[in-house]
Amino acid sequence: MFRFLNVLFVLLGFPLMVRAEVPLHHVLEVSLSPATGELQVLDRITLPESLQVDEAGRYHFRLHADFVLQAVTAGVRIERLPKTAEPLRPEVPVSTEGLEVEFPLAVASVAPSADYVMTLPIGLKTFVLSYKGIVQHLPAGGDPVSGEGADTPGLISDSGVFLSGKSLWYPQFDQGLMTFSLEIALPETWHAVTQGERTRNEVARGIRKIRWYAPEPQQEIFLLGGEWTEYRRRDGRIEIFAYLSTPDPVLANRYLKATEQYLEMYQKLLGPYPYKKFAVLENFWETRYGMPSFTVMGSKALRLPQTLKTTYTHALLRNWWGNGVYVDEAAGNWGEGLRAYLVDYLFAEQEGKAQEMRLSALQQYAKTIGIVQDFPLALSQSKDDPLSYSIAQTKGLFLFHMFRQILGDRVFIEALRTFFYENRFKRTSFLALSQAFSRAAERDLGPELMQWVERAGAPRLRLRNISSEKTEEGYLLNASLQQRQAGPAYHLHVPISISLHGKKETFQTTVEMSEKSLEIALVLPARPIRLKVDPEYDLFRRLHPAEMPPTLAKAFSAESTVILLPSSAPIPQRRAYETLAKTLQAAQPEQIEIGWDNEYKGLPDDRSIWLFGWENRFQRTILKQLRRFGVSANSAMTRIGDIQIPRRGFSLVLTGRHPKKARYALSWLASDRVAAIPKLAQKLSDYSDYGYLGFAGDALKNIEKGRWPAVGSPMSIRIKQRDGRWIKETPTTLVARKALTTASPLFSEERMRQDIAALSNDRLKGRGFGTPELDRAAEYIASEFRKVGLKPAEGQGRSFLQQWREEGGGVSSGVSLKNVVSILPGTAAGLSHELIVVGAHYDHLGFGWPRAHRGEEGMLHPGANGNASGVALLLELARLLKEDVPLRRSVLFVAFTSKEVGLLGSAHLASQQAGLLRGRMRAMVNLDTVGALRDNRLFVLGAGSSREWPPMLRRIAVNTGLEIVSSASTFGSSDHMSFINVGVPAIQIFTGMTTDIDRPSDTLDKIDLPGMVTVGRVVKELIQNLADRPTPLSVVPLQKEVPTLIWERRDR
């Protein structure tokens, strides 16, 4: 019952009713002078009963050595102690855990300190001190080029204010945690930020006064200030701030919106956010710090596109893990692994790349322990070099992943919540973590968890003695699973998968082993074909070399490497390749030598080898080595599976294993861009984790990158049948996994459902050509554009309706037609007049005209997927892009009429390429039938209308985890063809054919709304790329298609 109530309190967001002693409390009044570097402080301190005194009844504290200190409260006696070789109390604890977000750095020295003893009158626990001084310790250390990683013990200057516990700017007692109220007076154009909630912000007579209140126990007190522009919004009880050194509402909005989204995601997962604010501050030097309730980043880091999903999200999550539950660093750092799992891994999981990340982490671990000594997580607090830090983070990440697999998602989440609420604002160790997980699981997990904390190294697994035989119950599979590492066995839960003859689904199970050897015996319903151990890389373990496909990093890590230049290449290429080789050699002069391919009869087998040039005489050797990965090359291009990289205008890098000595790498680099070749040195370093790369042009824009799959692993064994036969393998599937949590999509399924319902409602009678109901659909769309806050297009006055008459069709008076057109203006000078057209037709077949399936003539065709779905997505994109970061080019949102009778609406708008919109349309995206996503596959038609469509779509596919099948074909002749016909690159987005298209059964209940959200993410990124790219798309002329006109026009 008690456990149930605890869990209930956690789920409802209430803290557990645990009596806790009131910590030390400061009430600080601070006056800052950035011009002089001085601060003056009046500090009202309340000491807790537990704070210890020395034998003489005195309290000890430490303060900045340059401060002038005096007691304000009568009877309080303070004495400054002489500096001694041995301090009277431990050094001020400095926690990297509370600061660095992405990488460890040497901590800057603590400010010069003075030790004091203080005697209080009997019974007095609250008193006031006054102190003042100058704090000006310039940032030092870090990268000499970027400045990133520099640190300071404290600084007050006209560039900004940065004070932390290291600054010793407030009296620091032996008491570990404290609460505080902090009021700051500073120039009116400045702002100041610390932990907690802002309760005052006033300006009077040129002075700004700000008060922050932090009732949550803190490890130290920060105070940061700057001449910032403040941006703010409220998300329920939480205030969100952005403080920027120069006004930038676009950047601020990006961070404020991201904070709202990620707060919602993590509160859904972990429970209420533990503070009342979160702020992002632009620092005056390059940092990536995460403090309680705010983060501090340099100008460059703040503007990197990847920051929102890396550094920034780490800083936000740190308020649960690191600044909400504090790390007891003396017992190992559990925080880095947990944050890596709930940020980096969670995003990979949401994008369908979780297995890839797990494999990559294990491969990196195997490489790293060959360079630095392995260590247990219990010692991770002392590891501040990048390689050791990587080991600690990988071990920590896998610890949480493995226990998630053991417990299941529901109990794992409950364990995380229990761990948080039982240890909120306390210093906590791995032991407390194991206790929380054990309570959630209702069994003792301590020994299993602590083995990963206390032991160095990792298990090594091998399969032996595999056999299969037919029995009365089915097929009996026997195998021996062994742990081959030195030392005792690990307690493991080992995933196993078995592909079965005639079965599409893989048989999956988990075996538990706590000894060095486990005999496995499984009765299976069909003949086993292949046995895999840990097929999805869920265990922290040492990989077999065959599970580590070659990468560029391996190509440069050998003790000895030779670069073979192409002797038969044209002279300009030879010179460029030689320049590149000498650049690489200069970085590793002892390891790399340079030669020409005509100097060697065969490849040396005692080193790694680089082959440069298309003309290299050993090119065929590496192509043969990489054939298993689908690599081939001819004089025009190189193929890597479905990827094609042309020779002309492109650069290519491939790496594989040496054909005779697998421990060495054999790599190939080729380019026909002479100016680009010397620049490839930096690219090889930037992309060293990949097995193949493709770059375009002299600027070496990356267009392809990837890792080779693992083949030949001894953890995946094909089973020889008892009669000696080998059964042919067929593809099988593993159980699909869901992400631990997801951010609520910006796209609203409910809004799109309502739009589709409104347009496919029986009252609109199928939105047939020339009907009043089609006009009512146009009015509905126009009203939604109006709600969004878009503007009518030029030349339409205040109306969203673009109206004209079509004469013909046997109707003497013709027909009045209406496109619905709105515009989202761009913001970039010189580009805002250019247009990206996003369109969807809103008409349908009414009661089956002009085409109906036999037997369905005269029946209502509601057209939910065709094409109320496209219009609903069009409206949702308009809503989101209107509220998002402004685009450089303008976006024209158009709902077309009369597609079903011959593209009349789109043809009318496209014809204005020679009129009002002359030369302004740069690209067109047509949304037609987007409500039935199948197998995570999206189709794009018309991609041959520009050379840039295919690589752009491939990048978006990688970003969204969706398979995008693009075709140069214009199959179906939808509205994008009207734009291709006038020279505008255009594509159709299409989720594929279904049996309901253009039939009475095309109804709302058949719509895949989650799939539409996925499609929406693709199209939104596509529009943003098109609107913000520096140059327009190229135009590839396609054969003009004349649509089949059901409505015959008269000459006008």
Buried (B, 14 or more C-beta within 10 A) or exposed (E): EEEEEBBEBBEEEEBEEEEEEEBBBBBBBBBBBBEEBBBBBBBBBBBBEEBEBEEEEBBBBBBBBBBEBEBEBEEBEBEEEEEEEEBEEEEBBBBBBBBBBBBBBEBBBBBEBBBBBBBBEEEEEEBBBBBBBEBEBEBEBBEEEEBBBBBBBBBBBBBBBBBBBBBBBBBBBEBBBBBBBBBBBBBEEBBBBBBBBBEEBEEEEEEBBBBBBBEBBBBBBBBBBBBBBEBBBEBEEBBBBBBBBEEBBEBBBBBBBBBBBBBBBBBEBBBBBBBBBBBBBBBBBBBBBBBBBBBBBBBEBBEEEEBBBBBBBBBBBBBBBBBBBBBBBEBBBBBBBBBBBBBBBBBBBBBBBBBEBBBBBBBBBBBBBEEBEBBBBBBBBEBBEEEBBBBBBBBBBBBBBBBBBBBEBEBBBBBBBBBBBBBBBBBBBBBBBBBBBBBBBEEEBBEBBBBBBBBBBBBBBBBEEBEBEEEEEBBBBEBEBBBEBEEEBBBBBBBBBBBBBEBEEBBBEEBEBEEBEBEBEBEBEBBBBBBBBBBBBBBBBBBBEBBBBBBBBBBBBBEBBBBBBBBBBEEEBBBBBBEBBBBBBEEEEEBBEBBBBEEBEEBBEEBBBBBBBBBBBBBEBBBEBBEEBEBEBEEEBBEBEEBEBEBEEBBBBBBBBBBEBEEBBBBBBBBBBBEBBBBBBEBBEEBBBBBBBBBBEBEBEBBBBBBBEBEEBBBBBEBEBEEEEEBEEEEBEBEEEEBBBEBEBBBBBEBBBBBBBBBBBEEBBBBBBBBEBBBBBBEBBBEBBBEBEBBBBEEBEEEBBBEBEBBBBEEEEBBEBBBBBBBBEBBBEEBBBBBBBBBBBBBBBBBBBBEBEEEBEEBBBBBBBBBBBBBBBBBBBBBBBBEBBBBBBBBBBBBBBBBBBBBBBBBBBBEBBEEEBEEBBBBBBBBBBBBBBEEBEBBBBBBBBBBBBBBBBBBBBBEBBBEBBBBEEBEBBBBBBBBBBBBBBBBBBBBBEBEBBBBBBBBBEBBBBEBBBBBBBBBBBBBBBBBBBEEBBEBBEBEEEEBEBBBEBEEE
